[in-house]
């Protein structure tokens, strides 16, 4: 494969590709988290607890986590572009049906099917970028796709928040569905055809071998765990924050609570800057900065001052998106073969983290208030720190062994030379 023909900043097609995947990210994540800002209204309408209402989010992310690997296998056979198109088409149709759910049970079922459909977008997009973009531009390109994810998550929550305040939560979901339709059409019109995709087989045994290879790679396993733990924090915080802000001492209206998600703009900036962070600090250094920022935000959010809580959300969001961009791009660069499966495994555990975090965050909030949710987040943050420290230690040990091997080989060469000179 000729690397010179791949897309890069300044080359034809790069900007169209960037805008297309940005639009796909906006559509996918506006739909995926469309009910998150509406959870207090859903709870009130169906007379259920925060834990029960949180399943409208957790069911979607959990179904995505389960389906992303098999759908990534389909993308190996039929192409990344085709699978993303089909996934978005099904998801936006469901997005127009979700507002008419007659009960919480039906709402959860429709959201689960929608999450399963959306599973074709993230892993296929990562694999498309890994194949079509020059390696040096890959982190920046993935960062821009992640930025589209953050814009989608933000805009979806803001639209649903204000529409819900004016016309009810069902109108909020309908508005997001229409927005996703527009983004999906833009994606399909803009995305260039793949030039470096080679169709693979759908042999389950080959897929199993590829998955086993990825799961036996210690670096990939660490990256998967880091992505899951970061998302556990994020899922817990943003599932519960609406409940905290509509209650005393803040007592904010639904529209204002939806606007809180404007802090996602910080995530857009931090994910787009991930490439520069890695270039300056290295992958582990960037992860340390991301996790420190996230932990500081969690602690600051414990304040009863609205300004402090918002500042905490800004730090949590910046740290999360930076860490996610670094970990996900590292997966694409680490995997030499089966990139779609490597990315799919990352997405599986990542969204499993979202599902678990959302559910446990709501349970922790019910049991111990916001402090309980923060404690859950800090435990996950500690897990990221431990994994990163272990990775740093393992890298140093491996480097030391290489140096010792070189010294031994050098000595053997000297001994052999000395013996030959006698």
ABEGO torsion letter per residue (X at the ends): XBAAABBBBGBBGAAAAAAAAAAAAAAAAAAAAAAAAAAAAAAAAAGBBAAAAAAAAAAAAAAAAAAAAAAAAAAAAAEAAAAAAAAAAAAAAAAAAAAABABAAAAAAAAAAAAAAAAAAAAAAAAAAAAABBAAAAAAAAAAAAAAAAAAAAAAAAAAAAAAAAAEAAAAAAAAAAAAAAAAAAAAAABBBBAABBBBBABAAAAAAAAAAAAABAAAAAAAAAAAAAAAAAAAAAAAAAAAAABOAAGBBAAAAAAAAAAAAAAAAAAAAAAAAAAAAEAAAAAAAAAAAAAAAAAAAABABAAAAAAAAAAAAAAAAAAAAAAAAAAAAABABGAAAAAAAAAAAAAAAAAAAAAAAAAAAAAAEAAAAAAAAAAAAAAAAAAAAAAAAAAAAAAAAAAAAAAAAAAAAAAAAAAAAX
